[in-house]
Amino acid sequence: MTLTTFNPENATFKKRVRLISRFLITGNNISLFNKISMKNPTLIKAFTASAMFILTGSLASAQCSNFKLNNSSNPLKGFSVSSGLESRPFFIDIDGDGDLDCFSGEYNINIKDQSKIYFFRNEGTNAHPSFKKINGVGNPLDKVSIPVLTIPYFIDIDADGDYDCFIGDGTSGAIRYYKNVGTATNPSFEKQSAAMNPLSMVKLSAQSMAEPAFADIDGDGDIDCLVTDLYGDEYYYKNTGTAKQPLFEHVTGKDNPFEFLKEMESNGSSFYDWNHDGLQDLFMGTEYYKNIGTKTEPAFEKNESEGPNFSSGSFLLPVRWVILGSKSSICAITGTAAGTFNFHTTAPEVSITPKDKQTIAAGSSVTLHISPEITGYTYQWVKDGKALKGATANQLTVNKPGNYSLEVNGSCGNVSTNTTYINTRGTSIDAAVSESVTAENPLLQVQAYPNPAKDEFIVSLPAGLSNASTIRIVNLLGKIMQTQKVNSGVLKFGKELSAGIYFMQIIDADKLIYQQKLIKE
Protein backbone atom coordinates (compact mmCIF):
# COMPACT_ATOMS: atom_id res chain seq x y z
CA MET A 1 0.00 0.00 0.00
CA THR A 2 1.40 3.40 -0.97
CA LEU A 3 0.84 6.74 0.67
CA THR A 4 -1.33 7.87 -2.23
CA THR A 5 -4.15 5.59 -1.08
CA PHE A 6 -4.90 7.94 1.83
CA ASN A 7 -7.54 10.62 1.67
CA PRO A 8 -6.33 13.97 3.10
CA GLU A 9 -9.42 14.01 5.33
CA ASN A 10 -8.73 10.52 6.64
CA ALA A 11 -7.46 10.26 10.22
CA THR A 12 -4.69 7.83 9.26
CA PHE A 13 -3.53 10.22 6.54
CA LYS A 14 -3.36 13.07 9.07
CA LYS A 15 -1.40 10.91 11.45
CA ARG A 16 1.12 10.13 8.71
CA VAL A 17 1.49 13.87 8.06
CA ARG A 18 2.31 14.38 11.73
CA LEU A 19 4.93 11.63 11.70
CA ILE A 20 6.59 12.97 8.54
CA SER A 21 6.57 16.45 10.05
CA ARG A 22 8.30 15.10 13.14
CA PHE A 23 11.21 13.88 11.02
CA LEU A 24 11.48 16.72 8.52
CA ILE A 25 10.84 19.90 10.45
CA THR A 26 13.25 19.34 13.31
CA GLY A 27 15.99 17.51 11.44
CA ASN A 28 18.11 17.64 8.34
CA ASN A 29 16.30 14.96 6.35
CA ILE A 30 16.22 16.73 2.98
CA SER A 31 16.81 13.57 0.96
CA LEU A 32 13.87 11.88 2.67
CA PHE A 33 11.71 14.91 1.92
CA ASN A 34 12.64 14.76 -1.78
CA LYS A 35 11.85 11.04 -2.04
CA ILE A 36 8.45 11.45 -0.44
CA SER A 37 7.57 14.52 -2.52
CA MET A 38 8.22 12.67 -5.80
CA LYS A 39 6.12 9.69 -4.79
CA ASN A 40 3.28 11.53 -3.13
CA PRO A 41 2.64 15.18 -4.02
CA THR A 42 -0.76 15.10 -2.29
CA LEU A 43 0.77 14.24 1.04
CA ILE A 44 3.49 16.85 0.70
CA LYS A 45 0.89 19.50 -0.16
CA ALA A 46 -0.94 18.74 3.05
CA PHE A 47 2.34 18.72 4.94
CA THR A 48 3.36 22.06 3.47
CA ALA A 49 0.06 23.73 4.31
CA SER A 50 0.09 22.56 7.91
CA ALA A 51 3.74 22.79 8.85
CA MET A 52 5.97 24.83 6.55
CA PHE A 53 4.77 28.10 8.02
CA ILE A 54 7.35 27.69 10.76
CA LEU A 55 10.23 28.09 8.33
CA THR A 56 9.39 31.74 7.82
CA GLY A 57 8.96 34.44 10.42
CA SER A 58 8.67 38.16 10.88
CA LEU A 59 11.89 40.10 10.49
CA ALA A 60 10.52 42.78 12.78
CA SER A 61 11.50 41.90 16.33
CA ALA A 62 12.29 43.82 19.46
CA GLN A 63 15.86 44.31 20.59
CA CYS A 64 17.36 41.20 22.20
CA SER A 65 14.63 38.95 20.87
CA ASN A 66 16.74 37.29 18.18
CA PHE A 67 17.61 33.83 19.44
CA LYS A 68 20.41 32.04 17.63
CA LEU A 69 21.86 28.58 18.07
CA ASN A 70 24.85 28.78 20.39
CA ASN A 71 26.96 25.66 19.98
CA SER A 72 30.08 26.71 21.86
CA SER A 73 28.19 27.44 25.10
CA ASN A 74 25.65 24.62 24.79
CA PRO A 75 25.70 22.94 28.23
CA LEU A 76 24.26 19.73 26.74
CA LYS A 77 26.62 19.58 23.80
CA GLY A 78 27.61 15.99 23.13
CA PHE A 79 24.61 14.48 24.89
CA SER A 80 21.70 12.72 23.19
CA VAL A 81 18.98 10.15 23.82
CA SER A 82 19.66 6.57 22.79
CA SER A 83 17.01 6.36 20.06
CA GLY A 84 18.75 9.10 18.08
CA LEU A 85 15.38 10.36 16.89
CA GLU A 86 13.71 12.95 19.08
CA SER A 87 14.61 14.36 22.49
CA ARG A 88 12.12 15.86 24.95
CA PRO A 89 14.05 17.84 27.61
CA PHE A 90 12.70 19.33 30.82
CA PHE A 91 14.71 21.29 33.40
CA ILE A 92 14.17 21.25 37.14
CA ASP A 93 16.26 21.38 40.32
CA ILE A 94 15.41 17.82 41.23
CA ASP A 95 17.94 17.42 44.05
CA GLY A 96 17.52 20.81 45.73
CA ASP A 97 21.15 21.91 45.32
CA GLY A 98 20.30 25.21 43.65
CA ASP A 99 21.00 24.37 40.00
CA LEU A 100 18.90 23.05 37.13
CA ASP A 101 19.12 19.39 36.22
CA CYS A 102 17.78 17.92 33.00
CA PHE A 103 15.47 15.01 32.26
CA SER A 104 14.64 14.03 28.72
CA GLY A 105 12.10 11.78 27.08
CA GLU A 106 12.57 10.33 23.63
CA TYR A 107 10.76 9.28 20.47
CA ASN A 108 11.49 5.68 19.56
CA ILE A 109 9.87 3.88 16.61
CA ASN A 110 11.77 0.62 17.12
CA ILE A 111 9.06 -1.78 18.27
CA LYS A 112 11.68 -3.90 20.04
CA ASP A 113 12.63 -1.04 22.36
CA GLN A 114 10.75 1.15 24.79
CA SER A 115 11.10 4.90 25.20
CA LYS A 116 12.97 5.91 28.35
CA ILE A 117 13.51 8.93 30.57
CA TYR A 118 17.13 10.09 30.67
CA PHE A 119 18.70 12.02 33.56
CA PHE A 120 21.50 14.56 33.12
CA ARG A 121 22.56 15.86 36.52
CA ASN A 122 24.07 19.34 36.77
CA GLU A 123 27.25 19.04 38.80
CA GLY A 124 28.20 22.65 38.19
CA THR A 125 26.11 25.77 38.71
CA ASN A 126 23.48 27.54 36.62
CA ALA A 127 26.07 30.10 35.49
CA HIS A 128 28.64 27.36 34.83
CA PRO A 129 26.62 24.19 34.20
CA SER A 130 28.33 20.82 33.97
CA PHE A 131 25.96 17.99 33.07
CA LYS A 132 26.64 14.31 33.60
CA LYS A 133 24.46 11.49 32.33
CA ILE A 134 23.31 9.32 35.23
CA ASN A 135 22.28 5.74 34.63
CA GLY A 136 20.79 3.03 36.82
CA VAL A 137 19.59 3.73 40.35
CA GLY A 138 21.02 7.26 40.22
CA ASN A 139 18.26 8.13 37.76
CA PRO A 140 15.01 8.38 39.77
CA LEU A 141 12.99 7.58 36.62
CA ASP A 142 15.25 4.82 35.33
CA LYS A 143 12.44 2.23 35.48
CA VAL A 144 10.07 4.17 33.20
CA SER A 145 9.45 2.31 29.95
CA ILE A 146 6.73 3.44 27.51
CA PRO A 147 6.17 2.58 23.84
CA VAL A 148 6.95 5.17 21.12
CA LEU A 149 7.28 8.46 23.02
CA THR A 150 7.91 9.81 26.54
CA ILE A 151 7.22 13.47 27.35
CA PRO A 152 8.18 14.35 30.96
CA TYR A 153 6.84 17.39 32.79
CA PHE A 154 7.70 18.17 36.43
CA ILE A 155 5.49 20.20 38.74
CA ASP A 156 4.63 20.21 42.44
CA ILE A 157 1.05 19.20 41.77
CA ASP A 158 0.14 18.55 45.42
CA ALA A 159 1.99 21.53 46.98
CA ASP A 160 4.02 19.34 49.33
CA GLY A 161 7.35 20.98 48.54
CA ASP A 162 8.78 18.46 46.06
CA TYR A 163 8.41 17.94 42.33
CA ASP A 164 6.09 15.28 40.94
CA CYS A 165 6.25 14.04 37.36
CA PHE A 166 3.65 13.65 34.64
CA ILE A 167 4.68 11.77 31.52
CA GLY A 168 2.84 12.13 28.24
CA ASP A 169 2.30 8.77 26.57
CA GLY A 170 3.11 8.58 22.86
CA THR A 171 0.92 5.62 21.99
CA SER A 172 -2.25 5.49 24.11
CA GLY A 173 -2.94 9.21 24.53
CA ALA A 174 -2.69 8.86 28.31
CA ILE A 175 -0.82 10.95 30.85
CA ARG A 176 0.94 8.89 33.48
CA TYR A 177 1.42 10.29 36.97
CA TYR A 178 4.49 9.56 39.08
CA LYS A 179 4.15 10.98 42.57
CA ASN A 180 7.31 11.99 44.41
CA VAL A 181 7.18 9.92 47.60
CA GLY A 182 10.69 11.05 48.51
CA THR A 183 11.82 14.58 49.29
CA ALA A 184 12.87 17.76 47.49
CA THR A 185 16.54 16.72 47.81
CA ASN A 186 16.19 12.95 47.49
CA PRO A 187 13.34 12.23 45.06
CA SER A 188 11.67 8.86 44.70
CA PHE A 189 8.89 8.46 42.13
CA GLU A 190 6.05 6.02 42.39
CA LYS A 191 3.56 5.41 39.57
CA GLN A 192 -0.03 6.07 40.62
CA SER A 193 -3.08 4.10 39.60
CA ALA A 194 -5.85 5.66 37.52
CA ALA A 195 -7.85 6.38 40.69
CA MET A 196 -4.92 8.39 42.10
CA ASN A 197 -4.02 10.09 38.82
CA PRO A 198 -5.78 13.49 38.57
CA LEU A 199 -5.38 13.44 34.78
CA SER A 200 -6.40 9.84 34.10
CA MET A 201 -9.35 11.06 32.00
CA VAL A 202 -7.06 12.52 29.31
CA LYS A 203 -6.80 9.17 27.47
CA LEU A 204 -10.54 9.32 26.79
CA SER A 205 -9.99 12.36 24.55
CA ALA A 206 -6.39 12.63 23.35
CA GLN A 207 -5.47 10.47 20.36
CA SER A 208 -2.22 8.50 20.17
CA MET A 209 -0.15 11.12 21.98
CA ALA A 210 -0.74 13.31 25.05
CA GLU A 211 1.58 16.28 25.54
CA PRO A 212 1.01 18.23 28.78
CA ALA A 213 1.87 21.83 29.67
CA PHE A 214 1.06 23.24 33.12
CA ALA A 215 0.49 26.78 34.40
CA ASP A 216 -1.92 28.74 36.57
CA ILE A 217 -4.04 29.80 33.61
CA ASP A 218 -6.87 31.52 35.47
CA GLY A 219 -4.92 33.08 38.34
CA ASP A 220 -6.69 31.21 41.12
CA GLY A 221 -3.54 29.86 42.75
CA ASP A 222 -3.62 26.30 41.46
CA ILE A 223 -2.15 24.58 38.41
CA ASP A 224 -4.20 24.03 35.24
CA CYS A 225 -3.22 21.86 32.28
CA LEU A 226 -3.24 22.14 28.49
CA VAL A 227 -2.94 18.86 26.58
CA THR A 228 -2.35 18.41 22.85
CA ASP A 229 -2.39 15.18 20.88
CA LEU A 230 -0.85 13.71 17.73
CA TYR A 231 -3.41 15.35 15.43
CA GLY A 232 -2.81 18.80 16.86
CA ASP A 233 -6.08 18.92 18.81
CA GLU A 234 -6.07 20.72 22.17
CA TYR A 235 -7.78 19.87 25.45
CA TYR A 236 -8.00 22.29 28.38
CA TYR A 237 -8.23 20.86 31.88
CA LYS A 238 -9.10 23.50 34.46
CA ASN A 239 -8.17 22.75 38.07
CA THR A 240 -11.40 23.13 40.01
CA GLY A 241 -9.82 21.70 43.14
CA THR A 242 -7.01 23.26 45.15
CA ALA A 243 -3.24 23.54 45.00
CA LYS A 244 -2.95 20.60 47.41
CA GLN A 245 -5.84 18.52 46.11
CA PRO A 246 -6.10 19.05 42.34
CA LEU A 247 -9.29 18.15 40.52
CA PHE A 248 -9.25 18.65 36.76
CA GLU A 249 -12.29 19.34 34.61
CA HIS A 250 -12.27 19.21 30.81
CA VAL A 251 -13.47 22.65 29.66
CA THR A 252 -14.80 23.22 26.15
CA GLY A 253 -16.58 25.95 24.21
CA LYS A 254 -16.34 29.65 25.03
CA ASP A 255 -14.92 28.95 28.48
CA ASN A 256 -11.87 27.33 26.90
CA PRO A 257 -9.22 30.04 26.24
CA PHE A 258 -7.45 27.71 23.82
CA GLU A 259 -10.44 26.94 21.61
CA PHE A 260 -8.99 29.22 18.92
CA LEU A 261 -6.20 26.75 18.18
CA LYS A 262 -6.97 24.96 14.97
CA GLU A 263 -6.26 21.34 14.19
CA MET A 264 -2.64 20.71 13.19
CA GLU A 265 -1.51 23.88 15.04
CA SER A 266 -1.46 22.47 18.55
CA ASN A 267 1.85 20.87 19.38
CA GLY A 268 4.89 21.76 21.42
CA SER A 269 2.96 23.87 23.94
CA SER A 270 4.67 25.72 26.78
CA PHE A 271 3.96 28.75 28.96
CA TYR A 272 6.29 31.65 29.68
CA ASP A 273 5.67 35.32 30.51
CA TRP A 274 7.69 36.64 27.57
CA ASN A 275 6.83 40.33 27.96
CA HIS A 276 6.97 40.29 31.79
CA ASP A 277 3.50 41.74 32.27
CA GLY A 278 2.48 39.18 34.89
CA LEU A 279 0.45 37.09 32.43
CA GLN A 280 1.39 33.65 31.16
CA ASP A 281 1.94 33.77 27.39
CA LEU A 282 1.55 30.69 25.23
CA PHE A 283 4.13 29.15 22.90
CA MET A 284 3.35 26.46 20.38
CA GLY A 285 6.85 25.35 19.59
CA THR A 286 8.59 28.63 18.83
CA GLU A 287 5.38 30.40 17.77
CA TYR A 288 4.36 33.16 20.20
CA TYR A 289 0.78 33.75 21.35
CA LYS A 290 0.58 36.85 23.51
CA ASN A 291 -1.81 36.85 26.46
CA ILE A 292 -3.99 39.89 25.80
CA GLY A 293 -6.48 39.03 28.52
CA THR A 294 -6.25 39.38 32.27
CA LYS A 295 -4.83 37.23 35.05
CA THR A 296 -8.22 35.62 35.72
CA GLU A 297 -9.55 35.68 32.16
CA PRO A 298 -6.72 34.85 29.74
CA ALA A 299 -7.01 35.42 25.99
CA PHE A 300 -4.29 34.51 23.52
CA GLU A 301 -3.45 36.05 20.17
CA LYS A 302 -0.70 35.08 17.77
CA ASN A 303 1.86 37.88 17.65
CA GLU A 304 4.80 37.76 15.21
CA SER A 305 6.10 41.29 15.85
CA GLU A 306 6.53 41.29 19.63
CA GLY A 307 7.65 37.73 20.26
CA PRO A 308 11.08 36.13 20.03
CA ASN A 309 12.58 35.34 16.65
CA PHE A 310 14.36 32.00 16.37
CA SER A 311 17.01 31.28 13.76
CA SER A 312 16.03 27.61 14.02
CA GLY A 313 12.48 26.84 15.10
CA SER A 314 9.88 24.11 15.29
CA PHE A 315 6.18 23.83 15.85
CA LEU A 316 6.44 20.24 17.10
CA LEU A 317 8.80 20.53 20.07
CA PRO A 318 8.26 22.79 23.10
CA VAL A 319 10.64 25.53 24.22
CA ARG A 320 12.16 25.19 27.69
CA TRP A 321 12.94 28.64 29.05
CA VAL A 322 15.86 28.52 31.50
CA ILE A 323 18.78 30.51 32.84
CA LEU A 324 21.88 28.42 32.12
CA GLY A 325 25.36 29.48 31.09
CA SER A 326 24.80 32.99 32.46
CA LYS A 327 23.84 34.77 35.66
CA SER A 328 20.56 36.31 34.55
CA SER A 329 19.92 36.01 30.81
CA ILE A 330 17.08 33.78 29.68
CA CYS A 331 17.89 31.17 27.08
CA ALA A 332 15.82 28.55 25.30
CA ILE A 333 16.57 24.86 24.97
CA THR A 334 14.71 22.58 22.59
CA GLY A 335 14.97 18.96 21.61
CA THR A 336 15.83 17.90 18.08
CA ALA A 337 14.85 15.13 15.69
CA ALA A 338 18.39 13.77 16.01
CA GLY A 339 17.96 13.21 19.75
CA THR A 340 20.33 16.03 20.69
CA PHE A 341 19.63 19.41 22.31
CA ASN A 342 19.62 22.90 20.79
CA PHE A 343 20.75 25.88 22.89
CA HIS A 344 19.35 29.27 21.80
CA THR A 345 20.59 32.59 23.22
CA THR A 346 20.42 36.29 22.42
CA ALA A 347 23.91 36.74 23.83
CA PRO A 348 26.90 36.28 21.52
CA GLU A 349 28.50 32.90 20.88
CA VAL A 350 32.00 33.17 22.31
CA SER A 351 34.65 30.95 23.84
CA ILE A 352 38.13 31.25 25.28
CA THR A 353 41.29 29.76 23.79
CA PRO A 354 43.23 27.69 24.44
CA LYS A 355 40.45 25.34 25.50
CA ASP A 356 40.23 22.44 27.91
CA LYS A 357 43.18 21.46 30.12
CA GLN A 358 46.53 23.22 29.71
CA THR A 359 49.75 22.29 31.50
CA ILE A 360 52.52 24.88 31.83
CA ALA A 361 55.97 24.74 33.36
CA ALA A 362 56.49 26.19 36.83
CA GLY A 363 57.31 29.89 36.56
CA SER A 364 55.88 30.23 33.04
CA SER A 365 52.49 31.57 31.91
CA VAL A 366 49.83 31.23 29.26
CA THR A 367 47.56 33.90 27.80
CA LEU A 368 43.84 33.18 27.45
CA HIS A 369 41.92 35.02 24.70
CA ILE A 370 38.24 35.54 23.92
CA SER A 371 37.20 34.27 20.51
CA PRO A 372 35.78 36.08 18.64
CA GLU A 373 36.33 39.52 20.13
CA ILE A 374 33.12 41.58 20.14
CA THR A 375 32.38 45.25 20.69
CA GLY A 376 29.77 46.70 22.99
CA TYR A 377 30.24 44.05 25.68
CA THR A 378 32.17 44.02 28.95
CA TYR A 379 34.33 41.16 30.20
CA GLN A 380 35.01 39.65 33.60
CA TRP A 381 37.50 36.83 34.09
CA VAL A 382 36.65 34.20 36.67
CA LYS A 383 38.96 31.79 38.51
CA ASP A 384 37.55 28.82 40.41
CA GLY A 385 34.10 30.40 40.41
CA LYS A 386 35.23 33.80 41.75
CA ALA A 387 35.66 37.04 39.80
CA LEU A 388 39.26 38.21 39.46
CA LYS A 389 39.62 41.82 40.57
CA GLY A 390 40.57 44.12 37.69
CA ALA A 391 40.56 41.31 35.11
CA THR A 392 38.25 42.95 32.57
CA ALA A 393 40.31 42.91 29.36
CA ASN A 394 39.75 40.67 26.34
CA GLN A 395 42.68 38.48 27.40
CA LEU A 396 44.25 37.22 30.61
CA THR A 397 47.80 36.05 31.32
CA VAL A 398 47.76 33.13 33.77
CA ASN A 399 50.64 31.67 35.79
CA LYS A 400 48.72 29.95 38.60
CA PRO A 401 46.76 26.70 38.48
CA GLY A 402 42.97 26.83 38.49
CA ASN A 403 39.78 26.82 36.42
CA TYR A 404 39.40 29.95 34.28
CA SER A 405 36.37 31.21 32.39
CA LEU A 406 35.04 34.53 31.12
CA GLU A 407 31.71 36.27 31.72
CA VAL A 408 30.59 38.40 28.78
CA ASN A 409 27.94 41.02 29.51
CA GLY A 410 26.01 43.31 27.19
CA SER A 411 22.66 44.80 26.29
CA CYS A 412 21.40 41.51 24.85
CA GLY A 413 22.26 39.40 27.84
CA ASN A 414 25.26 37.72 29.33
CA VAL A 415 26.96 34.41 28.80
CA SER A 416 29.68 32.41 30.54
CA THR A 417 32.29 30.81 28.31
CA ASN A 418 33.84 27.37 28.48
CA THR A 419 36.28 26.65 31.32
CA THR A 420 40.00 26.14 30.76
CA TYR A 421 41.85 24.24 33.48
CA ILE A 422 45.43 25.41 33.97
CA ASN A 423 47.84 23.04 35.71
CA THR A 424 51.50 23.60 36.58
CA ARG A 425 53.90 20.84 35.59
CA GLY A 426 55.18 18.93 38.62
CA THR A 427 52.44 20.19 40.93
CA SER A 428 48.67 20.54 40.99
CA ILE A 429 46.03 22.93 42.14
CA ASP A 430 45.50 21.14 45.45
CA ALA A 431 49.22 20.77 46.10
CA ALA A 432 49.83 24.47 45.49
CA VAL A 433 47.18 25.45 47.99
CA SER A 434 48.02 22.73 50.51
CA GLU A 435 51.67 23.72 50.66
CA SER A 436 50.83 27.33 51.42
CA VAL A 437 48.22 26.67 54.10
CA THR A 438 50.02 23.86 55.91
CA ALA A 439 53.18 25.95 56.11
CA GLU A 440 51.27 28.33 58.37
CA ASN A 441 49.73 25.45 60.32
CA PRO A 442 52.46 22.82 60.88
CA LEU A 443 50.36 20.94 63.44
CA LEU A 444 47.41 20.61 61.13
CA GLN A 445 48.09 17.30 59.43
CA VAL A 446 44.81 15.68 58.44
CA GLN A 447 43.99 13.27 55.66
CA ALA A 448 40.67 11.97 54.36
CA TYR A 449 40.77 8.26 53.55
CA PRO A 450 40.31 6.04 51.66
CA ASN A 451 41.24 8.20 48.71
CA PRO A 452 40.05 7.33 46.09
CA ALA A 453 36.83 6.16 47.72
CA LYS A 454 33.89 4.27 46.27
CA ASP A 455 31.53 4.86 49.20
CA GLU A 456 32.49 7.54 51.71
CA PHE A 457 35.51 9.34 53.14
CA ILE A 458 36.69 9.32 56.75
CA VAL A 459 38.74 12.11 58.26
CA SER A 460 40.22 12.43 61.76
CA LEU A 461 40.28 16.04 62.85
CA PRO A 462 42.93 17.19 65.33
CA ALA A 463 42.09 18.66 68.71
CA GLY A 464 42.36 22.40 69.04
CA LEU A 465 40.22 23.49 66.10
CA SER A 466 38.20 26.55 67.05
CA ASN A 467 34.43 26.52 67.24
CA ALA A 468 34.43 28.72 64.14
CA SER A 469 36.00 25.97 62.02
CA THR A 470 34.07 24.61 59.05
CA ILE A 471 34.75 21.69 56.76
CA ARG A 472 33.39 21.96 53.23
CA ILE A 473 33.55 19.97 50.01
CA VAL A 474 33.83 21.82 46.69
CA ASN A 475 33.95 20.56 43.10
CA LEU A 476 36.36 21.58 40.35
CA LEU A 477 34.24 24.62 39.50
CA GLY A 478 34.42 25.90 43.06
CA LYS A 479 30.83 25.01 43.85
CA ILE A 480 30.26 24.10 47.50
CA MET A 481 28.71 20.62 47.63
CA GLN A 482 28.68 20.13 51.42
CA THR A 483 29.48 22.21 54.48
CA GLN A 484 29.51 21.39 58.19
CA LYS A 485 30.71 22.98 61.43
CA VAL A 486 33.46 20.91 63.10
CA ASN A 487 35.96 21.01 65.96
CA SER A 488 37.65 17.63 66.46
CA GLY A 489 37.00 13.91 66.23
CA VAL A 490 36.17 11.54 63.37
CA LEU A 491 33.89 12.63 60.53
CA LYS A 492 32.39 10.56 57.69
CA PHE A 493 31.13 12.23 54.52
CA GLY A 494 30.74 11.96 50.74
CA LYS A 495 28.45 8.95 50.35
CA GLU A 496 25.99 10.98 48.25
CA LEU A 497 28.68 12.55 46.04
CA SER A 498 28.81 11.35 42.46
CA ALA A 499 32.01 10.13 40.84
CA GLY A 500 34.48 12.94 40.23
CA ILE A 501 37.20 15.14 41.71
CA TYR A 502 36.55 17.30 44.78
CA PHE A 503 38.46 19.29 47.37
CA MET A 504 38.04 19.00 51.13
CA GLN A 505 38.67 22.40 52.68
CA ILE A 506 38.95 23.41 56.34
CA ILE A 507 38.01 27.02 56.98
CA ASP A 508 38.86 28.76 60.26
CA ALA A 509 37.46 32.27 60.81
CA ASP A 510 36.98 32.72 57.05
CA LYS A 511 40.57 31.64 56.35
CA LEU A 512 41.46 28.54 54.36
CA ILE A 513 43.84 26.55 56.58
CA TYR A 514 43.84 23.17 54.83
CA GLN A 515 42.84 21.62 51.52
CA GLN A 516 43.02 18.07 50.17
CA LYS A 517 42.12 16.68 46.77
CA LEU A 518 39.57 13.84 46.88
CA ILE A 519 38.62 11.34 44.20
CA LYS A 520 35.20 9.66 44.32
CA GLU A 521 34.99 6.58 42.12
Phi, psi and omega in degrees: 000131180261167181295336184290350180282352183271138173277135181302340179268355182282142183298322180294321177300315181297322178297318179297322176302315181298318183292320177294319178301320182300323180281318191277319187290320186261006181231193181243049186263058184293320181297321178295320179300315181297319180297316181292320183295325180288325184274336187211079180296331180295316179296316181295326177297316177296318178300314181298316183295326187266340189232331189289352179298338183285345182281350177240155180203169181287135177282342180278114180214151181291161178303140178065028176247004180269104182267126178240153176297131181239096184281323185292329181258006182297112183291345179250020179298131180094349179262153176198167174272156190294329183294334182069018182250292185218130178257149181228078187283153172212138185246133181200148174278087189281338182249010173065026181260009173093001177233163183275127172261169183232131168247150177217135169272184180208160173255125186221113182263002177283113186293345178279341183249164176245151176283140185245177169244123182259148183238122176243104184277136179274111179259009174252227176231176176293321180287328179229073184290147176217101186268145177226129179287128182248124180251169174067216186294341177290342176265111184295349178241027183297331184277353181292132180212112186227138179296144168072296191211136174238129181234097183278145175215125183254135178200147176277084189285338181247013174052041179255010174093001175229165184268128173264171184228130170252139180234118175290134184265129184268014179227323184258349183077019180261161170244120181269145184242122177245107181281139176279106179264007176263228181227179180290340180251343179223077187289149174214118187258139182229122181295135182258148177290170180303323181294333182258001180262112184293349179241029181294337183284349184302321184296345178283345182242309184293143183249122173068321181219140176235115181247112184268152170217130187247145174188161173278089188290321187253013173063029181258009174091001175235171189265126175258173186219134172251129180239136173238156182240187185299326183275001180084015175277150181246152179220123183257124179245105180278136177276106179263005176265228180229176178295329181269330181232081184292144175218112187262138180235129180287115184255132180232177175071209186292342179276357179264110182290354181251010183297337183291340181293127182271159177303141181081356179260344191261090173204153178069039184282144174203160180240137177198134179281084187295317184265007174055043177256011179087001181246139178285117175273161183249137172239133170250099194064234178261006177278134187259127175241106184287140176277106182258010180266218179236178182295326181263342179228082183289151174212132187245141181220130179297132186222108182270344185267333185254352182270178178289152178244119183258134177288337177219111187234174180204145174261357181267326188249136184287155175270134173252111183273120185217167171246102180220139180079011178203175179270331186212349186278132178287142173226169183235134177238132179230156172282173178225166178286352177264001179084006179262196184225131178263138181244115184249130177222159171267344178283162183290156176267107184226164176208171175246145178236149355293157183262170173060210186275134178232133178248128180237157179287150178302132180090350179262184183212167176222144181255125177266137181237151169277144180217122353277163176283135183234151180262157178083006180236153176253156184240148172216116178281144184232135176237123179053039176085000182239139180294137177272123183299127177079358182270081186235015179272178181277001176212162183215127176268125189242133174229008179238146180293151178156180178256119185245137174215177183226131174262126182248123186236138179198186185293335180255032174108181180228158182212145175258134183281181171298165179253132174252125180266120180257126178237147178261130183300130178091355178214188179208171183299320182286325179294319181299317180287317184299319181298320183288322184279326181284337177297328179275347184225070186298337182274349183271090180239093181238151178217133172274138182215160348293156181212105010290158179231142177266334183246284181216164178258152176234135179224134176261119184264135183289156175290154177102354175294140181286163179294346180271003182286144179224138172253135180220154178244127179236153177268186184295338180271002180086006180282131180283119181267326179212151175210144183202138175288136181220165168224298177205173179109194182254133183232135175249140182200169170094002183299324184273357179288143176278169181299137180159189181253134181223172174231129172270123181240141173247122183250129177234114180055048178068013179245132177285116182249348178199145176212139178223137176282134180238144177239120177257122182269000000 
